[in-house]
Amino acid sequence: VDDEDDDDELLWSETLTEECPETDAALKQQQQLQQQNDVSFSMRNNSKQQLSRQNSLSSNATCLPSKLILVRHGQSEGNIDEVLYATKPDNAMRLTKLGWEMARMAGKALREQLPPNETVHFIVSPYARTVETFHGLASAWCDPEEFSHIPQRSKRLKLWYSKLMEMGLTWHEDPRIREQDFGNYQDP
């Protein structure tokens, strides 16, 4: 394993800690749509509002995705060495080099299957390997190496994320889709 290559992948795999206004705006818009759907749902339960019900149903149809594609993370450290689970938390397991390649290949295949200019939204668990897999998938839309000339990692990520959003690719982390965590029951 070449340490220099590992450092490059670490630059793109850590979670962005600074706020990104574009992401915040997209999330705010999603929350507003959810609130509208909640209002629409309560209106549908009122039998006197049949017209509102029809309007609500068509409104919901425009909010729902036309496709749902599930992608599992690429090969992780824990997939090749289960002993690591005794010393490293499950959520901190990173992708292997093969896992990164798997993510990049899956991103290319996904992009080829989607119509041009299709908007895509990713929901990612906060586990290191899933965020890294998302970054590998997203590289099919815009190669993060385009921003490698920028020395500060947070600025580089902001610019990359902004470019992805301009291309119709959005995402958010959601801990509800992570693996079930029952604790570490291994002998110390």
Phi and psi restraints in degrees (value plus and minus 20) as a CYANA .aco file:
   2 ASP   PHI    -109.7   -69.7
   2 ASP   PSI      97.7   137.7
   3 ASP   PHI     -81.1   -41.1
   3 ASP   PSI     -54.7   -14.7
   4 GLU   PHI     -82.5   -42.5
   4 GLU   PSI     -62.1   -22.1
   5 ASP   PHI     -85.1   -45.1
   5 ASP   PSI     -58.4   -18.4
   6 ASP   PHI     -81.4   -41.4
   6 ASP   PSI     -61.0   -21.0
   7 ASP   PHI     -82.0   -42.0
   7 ASP   PSI     -60.7   -20.7
   8 ASP   PHI     -80.9   -40.9
   8 ASP   PSI     -61.6   -21.6
   9 GLU   PHI     -92.3   -52.3
   9 GLU   PSI     -51.4   -11.4
  10 LEU   PHI     -82.8   -42.8
  10 LEU   PSI     -55.0   -15.0
  11 LEU   PHI     -80.1   -40.1
  11 LEU   PSI     -52.6   -12.6
  12 TRP   PHI    -119.4   -79.4
  12 TRP   PSI     -26.8    13.2
  13 SER   PHI    -122.9   -82.9
  13 SER   PSI     -37.6     2.4
  14 GLU   PHI     -93.6   -53.6
  14 GLU   PSI     132.7   172.7
  15 THR   PHI     -96.3   -56.3
  15 THR   PSI     119.3   159.3
  16 LEU   PHI     -89.9   -49.9
  16 LEU   PSI     105.8   145.8
  17 THR   PHI    -116.7   -76.7
  17 THR   PSI     -42.9    -2.9
  18 GLU   PHI    -103.1   -63.1
  18 GLU   PSI     133.3   173.3
  19 GLU   PHI     -91.7   -51.7
  19 GLU   PSI     128.0   168.0
  20 CYS   PHI    -140.1  -100.1
  20 CYS   PSI      92.4   132.4
  21 PRO   PHI     -77.9   -37.9
  21 PRO   PSI     -55.6   -15.6
  22 GLU   PHI     -85.6   -45.6
  22 GLU   PSI     -61.6   -21.6
  23 THR   PHI     -85.9   -45.9
  23 THR   PSI     -63.3   -23.3
  24 ASP   PHI     -80.2   -40.2
  24 ASP   PSI     -60.9   -20.9
  25 ALA   PHI     -84.6   -44.6
  25 ALA   PSI     -61.4   -21.4
  26 ALA   PHI     -84.4   -44.4
  26 ALA   PSI     -61.9   -21.9
  27 LEU   PHI     -86.4   -46.4
  27 LEU   PSI     -59.1   -19.1
  28 LYS   PHI     -82.4   -42.4
  28 LYS   PSI     -61.0   -21.0
  29 GLN   PHI     -83.4   -43.4
  29 GLN   PSI     -60.3   -20.3
  30 GLN   PHI     -82.4   -42.4
  30 GLN   PSI     -62.4   -22.4
  31 GLN   PHI     -83.9   -43.9
  31 GLN   PSI     -59.1   -19.1
  32 GLN   PHI     -83.8   -43.8
  32 GLN   PSI     -61.3   -21.3
  33 LEU   PHI     -82.6   -42.6
  33 LEU   PSI     -60.0   -20.0
  34 GLN   PHI     -84.1   -44.1
  34 GLN   PSI     -61.8   -21.8
  35 GLN   PHI     -82.8   -42.8
  35 GLN   PSI     -60.6   -20.6
  36 GLN   PHI     -82.5   -42.5
  36 GLN   PSI     -60.8   -20.8
  37 ASN   PHI     -85.0   -45.0
  37 ASN   PSI     -58.1   -18.1
  38 ASP   PHI     -83.1   -43.1
  38 ASP   PSI     -62.7   -22.7
  39 VAL   PHI     -83.9   -43.9
  39 VAL   PSI     -63.7   -23.7
  40 SER   PHI     -81.1   -41.1
  40 SER   PSI     -58.7   -18.7
  41 PHE   PHI     -83.7   -43.7
  41 PHE   PSI     -65.1   -25.1
  42 SER   PHI     -86.7   -46.7
  42 SER   PSI     -52.1   -12.1
  43 MET   PHI     -88.1   -48.1
  43 MET   PSI     -55.2   -15.2
  44 ARG   PHI     -85.8   -45.8
  44 ARG   PSI     -47.4    -7.4
  45 ASN   PHI     -96.1   -56.1
  45 ASN   PSI     -30.4     9.6
  46 ASN   PHI    -112.4   -72.4
  46 ASN   PSI      91.4   131.4
  47 SER   PHI     -83.9   -43.9
  47 SER   PSI     -39.0     1.0
  48 LYS   PHI     -97.9   -57.9
  48 LYS   PSI     -27.7    12.3
  49 GLN   PHI    -131.8   -91.8
  49 GLN   PSI      32.5    72.5
  50 GLN   PHI     -82.0   -42.0
  50 GLN   PSI     -59.8   -19.8
  51 LEU   PHI     -84.9   -44.9
  51 LEU   PSI     -62.4   -22.4
  52 SER   PHI     -81.7   -41.7
  52 SER   PSI     -56.3   -16.3
  53 ARG   PHI     -81.6   -41.6
  53 ARG   PSI     -65.8   -25.8
  54 GLN   PHI     -83.1   -43.1
  54 GLN   PSI     -62.1   -22.1
  55 ASN   PHI     -84.5   -44.5
  55 ASN   PSI     -59.0   -19.0
  56 SER   PHI     -84.9   -44.9
  56 SER   PSI     -61.7   -21.7
  57 LEU   PHI     -83.8   -43.8
  57 LEU   PSI     -61.0   -21.0
  58 SER   PHI     -89.8   -49.8
  58 SER   PSI     -52.6   -12.6
  59 SER   PHI     -85.3   -45.3
  59 SER   PSI     -62.9   -22.9
  60 ASN   PHI     -83.1   -43.1
  60 ASN   PSI     -56.0   -16.0
  61 ALA   PHI     -83.6   -43.6
  61 ALA   PSI     -51.9   -11.9
  62 THR   PHI     -98.1   -58.1
  62 THR   PSI     -39.6     0.4
  63 CYS   PHI    -106.5   -66.5
  63 CYS   PSI     -44.8    -4.8
  64 LEU   PHI    -100.9   -60.9
  64 LEU   PSI     127.2   167.2
  65 PRO   PHI     -90.1   -50.1
  65 PRO   PSI     132.1   172.1
  66 SER   PHI    -100.6   -60.6
  66 SER   PSI     -43.0    -3.0
  67 LYS   PHI    -158.8  -118.8
  67 LYS   PSI     129.1   169.1
  68 LEU   PHI    -146.3  -106.3
  68 LEU   PSI      97.7   137.7
  69 ILE   PHI    -139.6   -99.6
  69 ILE   PSI     103.6   143.6
  70 LEU   PHI    -120.6   -80.6
  70 LEU   PSI     113.5   153.5
  71 VAL   PHI    -149.9  -109.9
  71 VAL   PSI     107.3   147.3
  72 ARG   PHI    -105.8   -65.8
  72 ARG   PSI     134.7   174.7
  73 HIS   PHI     -82.8   -42.8
  73 HIS   PSI     137.8   177.8
  74 GLY   PHI     -91.0   -51.0
  74 GLY   PSI     157.1   197.1
  75 GLN   PHI     -76.7   -36.7
  75 GLN   PSI     111.3   151.3
  76 SER   PHI    -133.6   -93.6
  76 SER   PSI     150.9   190.9
  77 GLU   PHI     -75.9   -35.9
  77 GLU   PSI     -60.4   -20.4
  78 GLY   PHI     -88.5   -48.5
  78 GLY   PSI     -45.3    -5.3
  79 ASN   PHI     -89.9   -49.9
  79 ASN   PSI     -48.8    -8.8
  80 ILE   PHI    -121.6   -81.6
  80 ILE   PSI     -37.1     2.9
  81 ASP   PHI    -165.5  -125.5
  81 ASP   PSI      71.4   111.4
  82 GLU   PHI     -85.3   -45.3
  82 GLU   PSI     -39.0     1.0
  83 VAL   PHI     -82.8   -42.8
  83 VAL   PSI     -46.4    -6.4
  84 LEU   PHI     -79.0   -39.0
  84 LEU   PSI     -48.6    -8.6
  85 TYR   PHI     -82.2   -42.2
  85 TYR   PSI     -38.9     1.1
  86 ALA   PHI     -96.5   -56.5
  86 ALA   PSI     -42.0    -2.0
  87 THR   PHI    -143.5  -103.5
  87 THR   PSI     -35.5     4.5
  88 LYS   PHI    -145.3  -105.3
  88 LYS   PSI     113.0   153.0
  89 PRO   PHI     -82.0   -42.0
  89 PRO   PSI     126.3   166.3
  90 ASP   PHI     -76.0   -36.0
  90 ASP   PSI     -62.1   -22.1
  91 ASN   PHI     -90.2   -50.2
  91 ASN   PSI     -33.2     6.8
  92 ALA   PHI    -117.7   -77.7
  92 ALA   PSI     -22.7    17.3
  93 MET   PHI     -84.5   -44.5
  93 MET   PSI     108.5   148.5
  94 ARG   PHI    -121.4   -81.4
  94 ARG   PSI     148.4   188.4
  95 LEU   PHI     -93.8   -53.8
  95 LEU   PSI     129.1   169.1
  96 THR   PHI    -104.3   -64.3
  96 THR   PSI     155.4   195.4
  97 LYS   PHI     -78.6   -38.6
  97 LYS   PSI     -61.6   -21.6
  98 LEU   PHI     -83.4   -43.4
  98 LEU   PSI     -59.0   -19.0
  99 GLY   PHI     -81.2   -41.2
  99 GLY   PSI     -60.8   -20.8
 100 TRP   PHI     -83.1   -43.1
 100 TRP   PSI     -63.3   -23.3
 101 GLU   PHI     -85.0   -45.0
 101 GLU   PSI     -59.8   -19.8
 102 MET   PHI     -79.8   -39.8
 102 MET   PSI     -64.4   -24.4
 103 ALA   PHI     -83.6   -43.6
 103 ALA   PSI     -63.5   -23.5
 104 ARG   PHI     -83.9   -43.9
 104 ARG   PSI     -62.9   -22.9
 105 MET   PHI     -84.7   -44.7
 105 MET   PSI     -61.3   -21.3
 106 ALA   PHI     -83.7   -43.7
 106 ALA   PSI     -58.9   -18.9
 107 GLY   PHI     -82.3   -42.3
 107 GLY   PSI     -63.1   -23.1
 108 LYS   PHI     -83.8   -43.8
 108 LYS   PSI     -63.7   -23.7
 109 ALA   PHI     -83.9   -43.9
 109 ALA   PSI     -61.5   -21.5
 110 LEU   PHI     -83.6   -43.6
 110 LEU   PSI     -66.6   -26.6
 111 ARG   PHI     -82.9   -42.9
 111 ARG   PSI     -57.5   -17.5
 112 GLU   PHI     -85.9   -45.9
 112 GLU   PSI     -49.2    -9.2
 113 GLN   PHI    -103.1   -63.1
 113 GLN   PSI     -39.2     0.8
 114 LEU   PHI    -108.4   -68.4
 114 LEU   PSI     126.3   166.3
 115 PRO   PHI     -82.3   -42.3
 115 PRO   PSI     132.9   172.9
 116 PRO   PHI     -77.8   -37.8
 116 PRO   PSI     124.5   164.5
 117 ASN   PHI      42.9    82.9
 117 ASN   PSI      -0.7    39.3
 118 GLU   PHI     -91.7   -51.7
 118 GLU   PSI     113.4   153.4
 119 THR   PHI     -99.4   -59.4
 119 THR   PSI     123.9   163.9
 120 VAL   PHI    -154.0  -114.0
 120 VAL   PSI     115.6   155.6
 121 HIS   PHI    -144.1  -104.1
 121 HIS   PSI     105.9   145.9
 122 PHE   PHI    -122.0   -82.0
 122 PHE   PSI     119.1   159.1
 123 ILE   PHI    -134.4   -94.4
 123 ILE   PSI     101.2   141.2
 124 VAL   PHI    -142.4  -102.4
 124 VAL   PSI     116.6   156.6
 125 SER   PHI     -94.0   -54.0
 125 SER   PSI     138.3   178.3
 126 PRO   PHI     -97.7   -57.7
 126 PRO   PSI     -17.7    22.3
 127 TYR   PHI     -85.2   -45.2
 127 TYR   PSI     123.4   163.4
 128 ALA   PHI     -74.5   -34.5
 128 ALA   PSI     -65.2   -25.2
 129 ARG   PHI     -87.3   -47.3
 129 ARG   PSI     -48.9    -8.9
 130 THR   PHI     -99.9   -59.9
 130 THR   PSI     -55.6   -15.6
 131 VAL   PHI     -85.2   -45.2
 131 VAL   PSI     -62.2   -22.2
 132 GLU   PHI     -83.4   -43.4
 132 GLU   PSI     -60.1   -20.1
 133 THR   PHI     -83.0   -43.0
 133 THR   PSI     -62.6   -22.6
 134 PHE   PHI     -77.6   -37.6
 134 PHE   PSI     -64.8   -24.8
 135 HIS   PHI     -82.1   -42.1
 135 HIS   PSI     -59.0   -19.0
 136 GLY   PHI     -84.5   -44.5
 136 GLY   PSI     -62.9   -22.9
 137 LEU   PHI     -82.4   -42.4
 137 LEU   PSI     -66.1   -26.1
 138 ALA   PHI     -86.2   -46.2
 138 ALA   PSI     -43.7    -3.7
 139 SER   PHI     -84.6   -44.6
 139 SER   PSI     -36.1     3.9
 140 ALA   PHI     -90.7   -50.7
 140 ALA   PSI     -44.5    -4.5
 141 TRP   PHI    -108.4   -68.4
 141 TRP   PSI     -59.6   -19.6
 142 CYS   PHI    -173.4  -133.4
 142 CYS   PSI     101.2   141.2
 143 ASP   PHI     -92.2   -52.2
 143 ASP   PSI     101.2   141.2
 144 PRO   PHI     -83.5   -43.5
 144 PRO   PSI     -37.3     2.7
 145 GLU   PHI     -84.0   -44.0
 145 GLU   PSI     -39.3     0.7
 146 GLU   PHI     -79.2   -39.2
 146 GLU   PSI     -41.8    -1.8
 147 PHE   PHI    -130.1   -90.1
 147 PHE   PSI      -8.5    31.5
 148 SER   PHI     -87.2   -47.2
 148 SER   PSI     -36.4     3.6
 149 HIS   PHI     -94.7   -54.7
 149 HIS   PSI     -31.1     8.9
 150 ILE   PHI    -110.5   -70.5
 150 ILE   PSI      96.8   136.8
 151 PRO   PHI     -90.4   -50.4
 151 PRO   PSI     -53.7   -13.7
 152 GLN   PHI    -102.6   -62.6
 152 GLN   PSI      99.3   139.3
 153 ARG   PHI     -78.2   -38.2
 153 ARG   PSI     -64.6   -24.6
 154 SER   PHI     -83.9   -43.9
 154 SER   PSI     -59.3   -19.3
 155 LYS   PHI     -88.0   -48.0
 155 LYS   PSI     -59.1   -19.1
 156 ARG   PHI     -81.1   -41.1
 156 ARG   PSI     -65.2   -25.2
 157 LEU   PHI     -85.2   -45.2
 157 LEU   PSI     -62.2   -22.2
 158 LYS   PHI     -78.6   -38.6
 158 LYS   PSI     -64.8   -24.8
 159 LEU   PHI     -85.3   -45.3
 159 LEU   PSI     -61.8   -21.8
 160 TRP   PHI     -83.3   -43.3
 160 TRP   PSI     -67.9   -27.9
 161 TYR   PHI     -79.8   -39.8
 161 TYR   PSI     -62.1   -22.1
 162 SER   PHI     -81.1   -41.1
 162 SER   PSI     -62.9   -22.9
 163 LYS   PHI     -83.0   -43.0
 163 LYS   PSI     -61.8   -21.8
 164 LEU   PHI     -80.9   -40.9
 164 LEU   PSI     -62.8   -22.8
 165 MET   PHI     -86.4   -46.4
 165 MET   PSI     -57.2   -17.2
 166 GLU   PHI     -80.1   -40.1
 166 GLU   PSI     -49.7    -9.7
 167 MET   PHI    -106.8   -66.8
 167 MET   PSI     -17.0    23.0
 168 GLY   PHI      71.5   111.5
 168 GLY   PSI      -5.2    34.8
 169 LEU   PHI    -127.9   -87.9
 169 LEU   PSI      98.9   138.9
 170 THR   PHI    -145.3  -105.3
 170 THR   PSI     148.4   188.4
 171 TRP   PHI    -185.2  -145.2
 171 TRP   PSI     144.4   184.4
 172 HIS   PHI    -177.0  -137.0
 172 HIS   PSI     136.4   176.4
 173 GLU   PHI    -109.3   -69.3
 173 GLU   PSI     120.9   160.9
 174 ASP   PHI    -160.3  -120.3
 174 ASP   PSI      90.7   130.7
 175 PRO   PHI     -86.3   -46.3
 175 PRO   PSI     -34.9     5.1
 176 ARG   PHI     -88.8   -48.8
 176 ARG   PSI     -35.9     4.1
 177 ILE   PHI    -120.7   -80.7
 177 ILE   PSI     -12.5    27.5
 178 ARG   PHI     -94.0   -54.0
 178 ARG   PSI     148.2   188.2
 179 GLU   PHI     -85.3   -45.3
 179 GLU   PSI     133.7   173.7
 180 GLN   PHI     -86.1   -46.1
 180 GLN   PSI     118.2   158.2
 181 ASP   PHI    -139.9   -99.9
 181 ASP   PSI      90.8   130.8
 182 PHE   PHI    -123.0   -83.0
 182 PHE   PSI     -12.4    27.6
 183 GLY   PHI      78.7   118.7
 183 GLY   PSI     157.0   197.0
 184 ASN   PHI    -124.6   -84.6
 184 ASN   PSI      87.8   127.8
 185 TYR   PHI    -122.1   -82.1
 185 TYR   PSI      -1.9    38.1
 186 GLN   PHI    -101.2   -61.2
 186 GLN   PSI     133.4   173.4
 187 ASP   PHI     -85.4   -45.4
 187 ASP   PSI     118.7   158.7
